Amino acid sequence: MPPFEGFPMRLRKYRKYYGWTQAELASRFSVSAETISAWERGKRKPDIQLIPKIAEELRMDRSELVEYISSSNTRSKRNTNRETVFDKPKWDDLLVVFQNQESCEAQIREASYHARKIKILTIRGDNYFIGKRSLLYELVVKGSTIDVLVLSPKAQHITEELAENLGHKSAEEIRGKMARTLDYLKNLAGEHENFRVKCYNEEPNFKILLFDDVMFVSSFAGQGPKNDRNTRMFRMVREENPLFAGLEKLFDELSKRSAPPP
């Protein structure tokens, strides 16, 4: 029979099981990451008005949760005949669908802010490293390990027909924008050894933003031009998720076939 774990351990176990950072869990309760940290260390207890929401998240009865919070060293009577384990994640926990990337920018920024190992598969990457919208430049400076795969400006599928479909004047205009972004990324890689960039030549099928154990992915497959406003994006966690493992493997294999920019 396992020892009674108490609310701090229960909360920490729950968060790690789903691969969330303290900040990500904090956003679900509309509190700060510091508050989650204090709860997990047993330094503070949740306000009474948060009990319904926390009970729902931890899949507990409210009275059971109150007993967990108020008890620290004694065994819960409700817990004497069963282990305190979590149900396997449901698909709506493992995979969350957003209408487009713009609708989940806040979640992307939150995941990126706390990540130590980051992998990005994209076409240009300027949204993530250049200008005021940059998501990751500060993390490069802080020392997070970042691997980026961007499409080579010399990729054969960049044609005049593609330029027209994407609303550009010409294929040369597309290549020029890609080359300018690539020059910036090359300079960034030259200044920071924790930042690595490679170019791939294959026609892109996915955009992947991987932050430790959280991944955002969208597909370039299908008809019509794809961009951050009209393509659905999926958020998934590593735990118990074969899709996560498959897409990370896709990234790693493409990285092996890619090369540092000239």
C-alpha positions as CSV (number, residue, x, y, z in Angstrom):
1,M,0.0,0.0,0.0
2,P,1.6,3.3,-1.0
3,P,2.1,6.1,1.5
4,F,-0.3,8.9,1.5
5,E,1.3,11.5,-0.7
6,G,-0.5,14.8,0.2
7,F,-1.5,17.6,-2.1
8,P,2.1,18.9,-3.0
9,M,3.2,15.5,-4.3
10,R,-0.1,14.8,-6.0
11,L,0.1,18.1,-7.9
12,R,3.7,17.6,-8.8
13,K,3.1,14.1,-10.0
14,Y,0.1,15.2,-12.1
15,R,2.1,18.0,-13.7
16,K,5.1,15.8,-14.6
17,Y,2.9,13.0,-15.9
18,Y,1.5,15.3,-18.6
19,G,4.8,17.0,-19.3
20,W,3.8,20.5,-18.3
21,T,6.0,23.2,-16.9
22,Q,4.9,25.0,-13.7
23,A,4.0,28.0,-15.8
24,E,1.9,25.9,-18.2
25,L,-0.1,24.4,-15.2
26,A,-0.3,27.9,-13.7
27,S,-2.0,29.2,-16.8
28,R,-4.7,26.5,-16.4
29,F,-5.5,27.8,-12.9
30,S,-5.0,31.5,-13.7
31,V,-2.2,31.8,-11.1
32,S,1.5,32.5,-11.3
33,A,4.2,29.9,-11.8
34,E,5.6,31.0,-8.4
35,T,2.2,30.0,-6.9
36,I,2.4,26.5,-8.4
37,S,6.0,26.2,-7.1
38,A,4.9,27.1,-3.6
39,W,2.0,24.6,-3.7
40,E,4.4,21.8,-4.8
41,R,6.8,22.6,-2.0
42,G,4.0,22.7,0.6
43,K,4.7,26.4,1.4
44,R,1.2,27.6,0.4
45,K,-2.3,26.1,0.0
46,P,-4.8,26.9,-2.8
47,D,-7.5,29.4,-2.1
48,I,-10.9,27.9,-1.6
49,Q,-12.4,29.3,-4.8
50,L,-9.8,27.3,-6.8
51,I,-10.9,24.0,-5.4
52,P,-13.5,23.2,-8.1
53,K,-11.1,23.8,-10.9
54,I,-8.2,22.0,-9.3
55,A,-10.4,19.0,-8.5
56,E,-11.5,18.9,-12.1
57,E,-7.9,18.9,-13.4
58,L,-6.7,16.3,-10.9
59,R,-9.9,14.2,-11.5
60,M,-10.8,14.1,-7.8
61,D,-13.9,14.7,-5.8
62,R,-13.8,18.1,-4.2
63,S,-14.1,16.7,-0.7
64,E,-11.2,14.3,-1.4
65,L,-9.1,17.2,-2.7
66,V,-9.9,19.3,0.5
67,E,-8.7,16.2,2.5
68,Y,-5.5,16.0,0.5
69,I,-4.8,19.7,1.0
70,S,-5.6,19.7,4.7
71,S,-3.7,16.5,5.4
72,S,0.1,16.2,5.3
73,N,1.3,13.3,7.4
74,T,-1.8,11.1,7.8
75,R,-3.3,8.7,5.4
76,S,-6.5,9.6,3.7
77,K,-9.3,7.2,4.5
78,R,-10.5,7.5,0.9
79,N,-7.1,6.3,-0.3
80,T,-6.7,3.2,1.9
81,N,-8.0,0.7,-0.7
82,R,-6.5,2.1,-3.9
83,E,-3.3,3.6,-5.2
84,T,-3.2,7.2,-6.1
85,V,-2.4,6.9,-9.8
86,F,-3.6,8.9,-12.7
87,D,-5.6,7.6,-15.6
88,K,-3.8,7.3,-18.8
89,P,-4.0,10.6,-20.7
90,K,-7.0,10.9,-23.0
91,W,-6.6,12.0,-26.6
92,D,-8.0,15.4,-25.8
93,D,-5.2,15.8,-23.3
94,L,-2.5,14.5,-25.6
95,L,-3.6,16.4,-28.7
96,V,-5.2,19.9,-28.7
97,V,-6.3,21.5,-32.0
98,F,-6.1,25.2,-32.7
99,Q,-7.7,26.9,-35.6
100,N,-4.4,28.3,-36.7
101,Q,-1.0,29.3,-35.3
102,E,-2.0,32.8,-34.4
103,S,-4.6,31.4,-32.0
104,C,-2.0,29.5,-30.0
105,E,0.8,32.1,-30.1
106,A,0.5,32.6,-26.3
107,Q,0.9,28.9,-25.6
108,I,3.9,28.7,-28.0
109,R,5.6,31.6,-26.3
110,E,5.0,30.1,-22.9
111,A,6.4,26.7,-23.9
112,S,9.4,28.3,-25.5
113,Y,10.2,30.5,-22.6
114,H,10.9,27.6,-20.2
115,A,12.4,25.1,-22.7
116,R,16.0,24.0,-22.6
117,K,16.1,21.9,-25.8
118,I,14.3,23.2,-28.8
119,K,13.9,21.9,-32.3
120,I,12.3,23.9,-35.1
121,L,11.4,22.7,-38.6
122,T,10.0,25.6,-40.7
123,I,10.4,27.3,-44.1
124,R,12.2,30.5,-43.2
125,G,12.1,30.9,-39.4
126,D,12.1,34.7,-39.4
127,N,9.0,34.9,-37.2
128,Y,11.0,33.1,-34.5
129,F,14.3,34.9,-34.5
130,I,14.0,38.3,-36.2
131,G,12.3,41.5,-35.0
132,K,9.8,42.3,-32.3
133,R,7.9,39.0,-32.8
134,S,10.9,36.9,-32.2
135,L,10.1,34.0,-29.9
136,L,13.4,32.6,-29.2
137,Y,16.3,35.0,-29.4
138,E,16.4,35.5,-25.6
139,L,16.7,31.8,-25.2
140,V,19.6,31.7,-27.5
141,V,21.4,34.2,-25.3
142,K,20.3,32.3,-22.1
143,G,21.9,29.1,-23.4
144,S,19.0,26.9,-24.5
145,T,20.1,24.3,-27.1
146,I,18.3,25.2,-30.3
147,D,18.3,23.2,-33.6
148,V,16.6,24.8,-36.6
149,L,15.9,23.3,-40.0
150,V,15.0,25.9,-42.7
151,L,14.3,25.4,-46.4
152,S,17.2,26.1,-48.7
153,P,16.6,29.1,-51.0
154,K,17.9,26.8,-53.8
155,A,15.1,24.2,-53.3
156,Q,13.9,23.1,-56.6
157,H,10.1,23.3,-55.8
158,I,10.3,27.1,-55.4
159,T,8.7,27.9,-58.8
160,E,6.9,30.8,-60.5
161,E,3.7,28.8,-60.0
162,L,4.3,28.5,-56.3
163,A,5.1,32.2,-56.1
164,E,1.8,33.1,-57.7
165,N,-0.1,30.7,-55.4
166,L,1.5,32.3,-52.4
167,G,0.9,35.9,-53.6
168,H,4.5,36.8,-54.3
169,K,5.7,38.6,-57.4
170,S,8.2,35.9,-58.4
171,A,10.2,32.9,-57.3
172,E,13.2,35.2,-57.1
173,E,11.4,37.4,-54.5
174,I,10.8,34.3,-52.4
175,R,14.4,33.1,-52.7
176,G,15.6,36.6,-51.8
177,K,13.6,36.8,-48.6
178,M,14.7,33.3,-47.6
179,A,18.4,34.1,-48.3
180,R,18.2,37.2,-46.1
181,T,16.7,35.3,-43.2
182,L,19.3,32.6,-43.7
183,D,22.1,35.1,-43.5
184,Y,20.8,36.3,-40.1
185,L,20.5,32.7,-38.8
186,K,24.1,31.9,-40.0
187,N,25.4,34.9,-38.1
188,L,23.4,33.9,-35.0
189,A,24.9,30.4,-35.2
190,G,28.4,31.9,-35.6
191,E,27.9,33.9,-32.4
192,H,26.3,31.2,-30.2
193,E,27.5,27.6,-30.2
194,N,24.2,26.5,-28.6
195,F,22.3,27.6,-31.8
196,R,22.6,25.4,-34.9
197,V,21.0,25.9,-38.3
198,K,20.7,23.5,-41.3
199,C,19.1,23.7,-44.7
200,Y,16.9,21.0,-46.2
201,N,15.9,20.8,-49.9
202,E,12.9,18.6,-49.8
203,E,9.4,20.0,-50.3
204,P,8.1,20.8,-46.7
205,N,5.3,18.8,-45.3
206,F,5.3,19.9,-41.7
207,K,6.1,22.8,-39.4
208,I,7.4,21.5,-36.1
209,L,8.0,23.6,-32.9
210,L,9.4,21.3,-30.2
211,F,10.0,22.6,-26.7
212,D,11.4,19.9,-24.4
213,D,8.3,17.7,-24.0
214,V,5.7,19.9,-25.7
215,M,5.3,20.1,-29.5
216,F,3.3,22.3,-31.8
217,V,2.9,21.0,-35.4
218,S,1.0,22.0,-38.5
219,S,1.0,20.5,-42.0
220,F,1.9,22.0,-45.3
221,A,0.3,19.1,-47.2
222,G,-2.9,19.5,-49.1
223,Q,-4.2,22.0,-51.6
224,G,-3.8,25.8,-51.5
225,P,-1.2,28.0,-49.9
226,K,-0.5,27.4,-46.2
227,N,0.3,30.1,-43.7
228,D,0.0,30.8,-40.0
229,R,-3.6,32.2,-40.4
230,N,-5.3,29.4,-42.4
231,T,-3.6,26.2,-41.3
232,R,-4.6,24.3,-38.1
233,M,-2.0,23.7,-35.5
234,F,-1.8,20.8,-33.1
235,R,-0.3,20.9,-29.6
236,M,0.8,17.6,-28.1
237,V,2.8,16.3,-25.2
238,R,5.4,13.5,-25.2
239,E,3.8,11.3,-22.5
240,E,2.2,8.2,-23.9
241,N,2.0,9.8,-27.4
242,P,3.3,7.9,-30.4
243,L,2.6,10.8,-32.7
244,F,5.1,12.9,-30.7
245,A,7.8,10.3,-31.1
246,G,7.1,9.8,-34.8
247,L,7.3,13.5,-35.6
248,E,10.5,14.0,-33.5
249,K,12.0,11.1,-35.4
250,L,11.0,12.8,-38.7
251,F,12.8,15.9,-37.5
252,D,15.9,14.0,-36.6
253,E,16.1,12.0,-39.8
254,L,15.6,15.2,-41.9
255,S,18.3,16.8,-39.9
256,K,20.7,14.0,-40.9
257,R,19.9,14.6,-44.6
258,S,20.3,18.4,-44.2
259,A,23.5,20.5,-44.3
260,P,24.8,23.7,-42.7
261,P,24.2,26.7,-44.9
262,P,27.1,27.7,-47.2
